[in-house]
Each structure stands twice: as C-alpha cells, then as structure tokens.
C-alpha cells in the first residue's frame, strides 16, 4: 500500500472517530433527560447526579400518561400536524411541478415573491394574521391555526419539492408521452413515484414544524383543552410542574417518541431524498 493511500485511510479513520465522538456528545442532553425522567428524586442540578438513577422509578411516566392532560394535547397536535401536512402537500406538489416544468410570464417574479414573503420572522405577521382571522371567526379555533400553518409551510413545501422535480430529466416524460401516456398518467405513475423521497422529506419537515411550533399555538388557541404539546408543556413547566422536573422530563421524552419513530421509519426515503440528484430506477 502506497504512502498516499495510507494517509487517506488514516485520515478517513480519524474523521469517522471524530463524528462518532460528536454523536455521543450530542446525545448527552437526551441521556440526561432520560435519566432525570426515571429518577425518584427531584434533583435536576444536584452535585451527586448520576446518569444511572439511584432511585429508579416509572412513576413519572405514569403521571404523564394518566395524571395530566398531555394525551389530549398530543391528540390536538396530531390532528393539526396531519391536516397541515395533507393540505400543504396537496397545494405545494402540483404547484411545484408546474413551476418546474412550465415556463410562463411572471414565473420567476412569483417565485422570488414567495421567497421574500417566507423570509420574514413569524412574529412580524402576527397582528396582520389576527386581523384577518378575527372577522372570519377563526381565532381560537383549530381551523384557523391549520390555515396559518398551511400558509406558512406550503411555500416551503413548494420550494423543496420543486428542487427535486428539477432533477428529474424531462426526457423521461417525453418518452412516456411518445408511448401514448397522458399527462395525468405521466404525473401519477412516473413523476410522483420518482419524487417520493422528496415528498416524504417535505412531509416530515412540515410535521416537525407543527409539532414544535409555539408562537402561533399560544396566540390563536387559548384554554387548556386546546393546547398543543409545545404550549401545554411550556405552561406546565411554568406552573404546577415547575417543582417536578422528573415529570417534566418524562413528558418531554414521551411527546418526542412519535416523531422519532416516524423519522426512523422514513429514514431510507430521507437519505435518498436529501442526496439524490439523478434518475431513480
């Protein structure tokens, strides 16, 4: 083996070791939260803290699952996330394909305007959105919040899927059209299956946004029964659970599990969707 190959192998090994160590470092806060959630002591920053709890208990998780309103907040968040993902993709995917394949007057200007509108912080539009929703009776309703989320994430979904449609060669569609396929058949049986990784990635991004969103949820939904997970956990941490960090840690771990499971189930599509740039077989 030549000296150059030896250096490359050593460099690659060191790089792998670095990233492995970095992964373990990033896991420390999560392991810390898991340890606190399983602890029978309410000592978040105690000097004798150990990653292996001295008083191991699942009572904190029982309190989360049966003693609080977290399951109701989970139901609210799942409903909002599912509706937002469905509406965002329903509007964004056809629009993205149109912007990718069609050349019409004002196309570039519209795309630039969409980017500009989506670049401002959400807090700047709060008052305007409130003034628009109040006459329609959509303040303090899930329909209004879904409308806000969809309007926010549809632009992101459009840009994310358009970039993937751009990587699909037009020649494939032209060949299918020469074989007698209609435009609907080309889109449904050829383009969308090829774009599946990008659509899955976009759907997951929208889901994570809605799952973690706090500002809109606390502004346009009031009342404990209407809380989302982000709003509910923030309220609990600031009030009666502020003296019970193990219960709060258990709640945080519990509400993170659904997204984590979905992420692992979609990992194969995410990898190809983020790295692909050519034809899918």
VOMINU-869290 format. One line per field, with one value per residue (C-alpha): residue in three letters; x, y, z. Coordinates in Angstrom, 1 decimal, padded with zeros to 4 digits. Example, Ala and Ser with C-alpha at 12.3 -4.5 7.8 and 13.67 -1.06 7.14 Angstrom:
REM VOMINU-869290
resn	c(ALA_SER) .
X	c(012.3_013.7) .
Y	c(-004.5_-001.1) .
Z	c(007.8_007.1) .
END
This chain:
REM VOMINU-869290
resn	c(UNK_UNK_UNK_UNK_UNK_UNK_UNK_UNK_UNK_UNK_UNK_UNK_UNK_UNK_UNK_UNK_UNK_UNK_UNK_UNK_UNK_UNK_UNK_UNK_UNK_UNK_UNK_UNK_UNK_UNK_UNK_UNK_UNK_UNK_UNK_UNK_UNK_UNK_UNK_UNK_UNK_UNK_UNK_UNK_UNK_UNK_UNK_UNK_UNK_UNK_UNK_UNK_UNK_UNK_UNK_UNK_UNK_UNK_UNK_UNK_UNK_UNK_UNK_UNK_UNK_UNK_UNK_UNK_UNK_UNK_UNK_UNK_UNK_UNK_UNK_UNK_UNK_UNK_UNK_UNK_UNK_UNK_UNK_UNK_UNK_UNK_UNK_UNK_UNK_UNK_UNK_UNK_UNK_UNK_UNK_UNK_UNK_UNK_UNK_UNK_UNK_UNK_UNK_UNK_UNK_UNK_UNK_UNK_UNK_UNK_UNK_UNK_UNK_UNK_UNK_UNK_UNK_UNK_UNK_UNK_UNK_UNK_UNK_UNK_UNK_UNK_UNK_UNK_UNK_UNK_UNK_UNK_UNK_UNK_UNK_UNK_UNK_UNK_UNK_UNK_UNK_UNK_UNK_UNK_UNK_UNK_UNK_UNK_UNK_UNK_UNK_UNK_UNK_UNK_UNK_UNK_UNK_UNK_UNK_UNK_UNK_UNK_UNK_UNK_UNK_UNK_UNK_UNK_UNK_UNK_UNK_UNK_UNK_UNK_UNK_UNK_UNK_UNK_UNK_UNK_UNK_UNK_UNK_UNK_UNK_UNK_UNK_UNK_UNK_UNK_UNK_UNK_UNK_UNK_UNK_UNK_UNK_UNK_UNK_UNK_UNK_UNK_UNK_UNK_UNK_UNK_UNK_UNK_UNK_UNK_UNK_UNK_UNK_UNK_UNK_UNK_UNK_UNK_UNK_UNK_UNK_UNK_UNK_UNK_UNK_UNK_UNK_UNK_UNK_UNK_UNK_UNK_UNK_UNK_UNK_UNK_UNK_UNK_UNK_UNK_UNK_UNK_UNK_UNK_UNK_UNK_UNK_UNK_UNK_UNK_UNK_UNK_UNK_UNK_UNK_UNK_UNK_UNK_UNK_UNK_UNK_UNK_UNK_UNK_UNK_UNK_UNK_UNK_UNK_UNK_UNK_UNK_UNK_UNK_UNK_UNK_UNK_UNK_UNK_UNK_UNK) .
X	c(000.0_001.4_002.1_-000.7_-003.3_-002.1_-002.6_-006.0_-007.0_-005.7_-007.5_-010.7_-010.5_-009.8_-012.7_-015.0_-013.8_-014.4_-018.0_-018.7_-017.5_-019.6_-022.7_-022.1_-021.6_-024.9_-026.7_-025.6_-028.6_-031.0_-029.5_-029.6_-033.3_-034.0_-032.1_-034.0_-037.3_-036.5_-035.3_-037.4_-035.5_-036.3_-032.7_-032.1_-028.7_-027.7_-024.0_-024.5_-026.4_-025.7_-026.8_-028.0_-030.7_-030.2_-034.0_-035.2_-039.0_-041.5_-043.9_-043.1_-044.3_-047.4_-048.2_-047.7_-049.8_-052.7_-052.4_-052.2_-053.8_-050.8_-052.7_-055.3_-052.6_-051.0_-054.3_-054.6_-051.1_-051.6_-054.8_-053.1_-050.0_-051.9_-054.2_-051.3_-049.2_-052.1_-053.1_-049.6_-048.6_-051.9_-051.3_-047.5_-046.8_-048.9_-047.6_-044.0_-044.4_-046.0_-043.2_-040.6_-041.9_-043.8_-042.3_-045.0_-044.8_-044.1_-042.8_-039.5_-041.2_-043.7_-041.0_-039.0_-042.1_-042.8_-039.2_-039.4_-042.7_-041.4_-038.2_-039.7_-040.0_-043.4_-043.8_-043.9_-047.1_-049.0_-051.1_-052.0_-053.0_-055.1_-056.9_-057.6_-058.8_-061.0_-063.7_-064.0_-064.4_-061.3_-059.5_-059.3_-060.2_-058.1_-059.3_-057.7_-054.5_-054.4_-054.9_-052.0_-049.7_-050.7_-050.0_-046.6_-045.4_-047.0_-044.3_-041.5_-043.1_-043.3_-039.6_-038.4_-040.3_-039.6_-035.9_-036.4_-038.7_-035.9_-033.5_-035.9_-035.0_-037.7_-036.7_-038.3_-041.7_-041.2_-040.5_-043.6_-045.7_-044.4_-045.6_-049.1_-049.2_-051.5_-050.3_-052.2_-050.6_-047.1_-047.6_-049.3_-047.3_-044.0_-043.2_-044.7_-043.1_-039.7_-040.3_-041.5_-038.3_-038.6_-042.3_-041.6_-038.8_-041.1_-043.9_-041.6_-040.3_-043.8_-044.7_-041.7_-042.6_-046.2_-045.1_-042.7_-044.4_-045.2_-045.9_-048.9_-050.3_-050.3_-051.6_-054.5_-055.6_-056.5_-057.7_-056.0_-058.2_-057.0_-053.3_-050.8_-047.8_-045.4_-047.9_-049.0_-045.5_-044.4_-047.5_-046.9_-043.2_-044.1_-046.8_-047.5_-044.8_-042.1_-041.3_-041.2_-038.5_-038.6_-042.3_-041.5_-038.6_-040.8_-043.4_-040.7_-039.4_-042.9_-044.0_-040.8_-041.2_-043.9_-041.7_-038.6_-040.5_-041.7_-038.2_-036.7_-039.5_-038.8_-035.0_-034.5_-036.6_-034.9_-031.4_-032.3_-034.4_-031.7_-028.8_-030.4_-029.8_-030.5_-032.8_-034.4_-034.8) .
Y	c(000.0_003.4_006.2_008.3_005.5_005.0_008.7_008.7_005.6_007.2_010.5_008.7_006.7_009.8_011.6_008.7_008.7_012.4_012.1_009.1_011.1_014.1_011.9_010.8_014.4_015.4_012.5_013.7_016.1_013.4_010.8_013.4_014.0_010.2_009.8_012.6_011.2_007.8_009.4_009.3_012.4_015.9_017.0_018.4_020.0_018.2_017.6_013.8_013.4_010.2_009.1_005.8_006.9_005.7_005.6_004.1_004.6_004.7_006.8_009.9_008.3_007.0_010.6_011.8_009.1_009.0_012.0_015.0_016.4_015.6_012.9_015.5_017.9_015.0_014.4_018.1_018.3_015.1_016.5_019.8_018.2_015.7_018.3_020.7_018.1_017.0_020.5_021.7_018.9_018.9_022.5_022.5_019.4_020.4_023.9_022.8_020.6_023.4_025.8_023.2_022.2_025.2_028.5_031.2_035.0_036.1_032.7_034.0_037.0_034.8_032.5_035.5_037.0_033.7_033.5_037.1_036.6_033.5_035.1_037.4_036.2_034.9_037.4_040.3_038.9_038.1_041.2_041.1_037.4_038.1_041.0_038.6_035.7_037.6_038.7_035.1_033.7_031.7_033.0_030.3_027.6_024.7_025.5_029.0_027.6_025.0_027.8_029.7_026.6_025.7_029.1_029.1_025.6_025.5_027.9_025.8_022.6_024.2_025.1_021.8_019.7_022.0_021.5_017.7_017.9_019.9_016.9_014.6_014.6_015.9_013.3_010.6_012.3_012.9_009.3_008.3_010.8_009.3_005.9_007.2_008.1_011.1_014.0_012.6_009.2_010.7_012.7_009.9_006.9_008.3_011.7_011.2_007.8_009.3_012.3_010.1_010.7_014.4_014.3_012.2_014.5_017.6_015.9_015.1_018.7_020.1_017.6_018.6_022.3_021.9_019.5_022.1_025.4_027.6_031.2_030.7_028.0_030.1_033.2_031.7_028.9_029.6_027.3_024.3_021.9_023.4_023.4_021.8_019.9_022.8_025.2_022.7_021.7_025.3_026.1_023.1_023.8_027.4_026.4_023.3_021.1_023.7_021.8_018.4_018.2_014.4_014.5_017.3_015.3_012.3_014.4_015.7_012.3_010.9_013.5_013.2_009.5_009.7_012.0_009.8_006.7_008.3_009.6_006.1_004.7_007.3_007.2_005.4_007.9_010.8_009.7_009.3_012.5_014.6_013.2_012.2_014.3_011.9_009.3_006.8_003.3) .
Z	c(000.0_-001.0_001.4_-000.1_000.4_004.0_004.7_003.2_005.2_008.5_007.7_007.0_010.2_012.3_010.6_011.5_015.1_015.3_014.0_016.4_019.3_018.2_018.0_021.6_022.7_021.1_022.9_026.4_026.8_025.7_028.1_030.8_030.2_030.2_033.5_035.2_033.9_035.6_038.8_042.0_043.3_042.2_041.9_038.5_039.2_042.3_042.9_043.3_040.0_038.1_034.6_036.3_038.8_042.4_042.8_039.6_039.0_036.2_038.3_036.4_033.1_034.8_035.9_032.3_030.7_033.2_035.5_033.2_030.0_027.8_025.9_025.0_023.8_021.9_020.1_019.3_017.9_015.8_014.3_013.5_012.0_009.9_008.5_007.8_006.1_003.9_002.9_002.4_000.1_-001.8_-002.8_-003.0_-005.1_-008.1_-007.9_-007.7_-010.7_-012.6_-011.7_-012.6_-016.0_-017.3_-018.5_-018.2_-017.8_-014.2_-013.1_-011.7_-010.1_-008.3_-007.0_-005.7_-004.1_-002.3_-001.0_000.2_002.0_003.7_004.8_007.4_011.0_012.0_014.8_012.3_010.7_014.0_014.1_010.4_010.6_013.7_011.9_009.0_011.1_013.6_011.2_009.9_013.5_013.1_016.2_019.0_016.5_015.1_011.6_011.8_013.1_010.4_007.9_009.3_009.4_005.8_004.5_006.2_005.2_001.7_000.4_002.0_000.6_-002.9_-003.0_-001.5_-004.0_-007.0_-006.5_-006.7_-009.8_-011.5_-011.1_-012.9_-016.6_-018.9_-021.5_-019.4_-019.6_-023.3_-023.9_-021.9_-023.9_-027.2_-025.9_-025.6_-021.9_-021.0_-018.8_-015.8_-016.2_-016.5_-013.3_-011.3_-012.5_-013.4_-011.8_-008.3_-007.7_-008.7_-006.4_-003.4_-001.4_-001.7_-000.8_002.3_003.4_002.9_004.9_007.7_007.8_008.0_010.7_012.8_012.4_013.6_016.4_017.8_016.9_019.9_019.0_016.8_019.0_022.1_020.3_018.3_020.7_024.3_027.0_028.4_026.4_023.1_024.0_021.6_023.0_022.8_024.5_027.1_028.2_028.4_030.6_032.8_033.3_034.3_036.8_038.8_037.3_037.9_041.1_039.4_036.8_036.6_035.5_033.0_031.6_031.3_029.4_027.1_026.3_025.8_023.3_021.3_020.7_017.9_015.7_016.5_015.4_012.2_011.5_011.7_009.5_006.9_007.2_003.9_001.9_003.8_002.8_-000.9_-000.9_000.5_-001.6_-004.9_-008.0_-010.8_-012.2_-009.9_-011.2) .
END
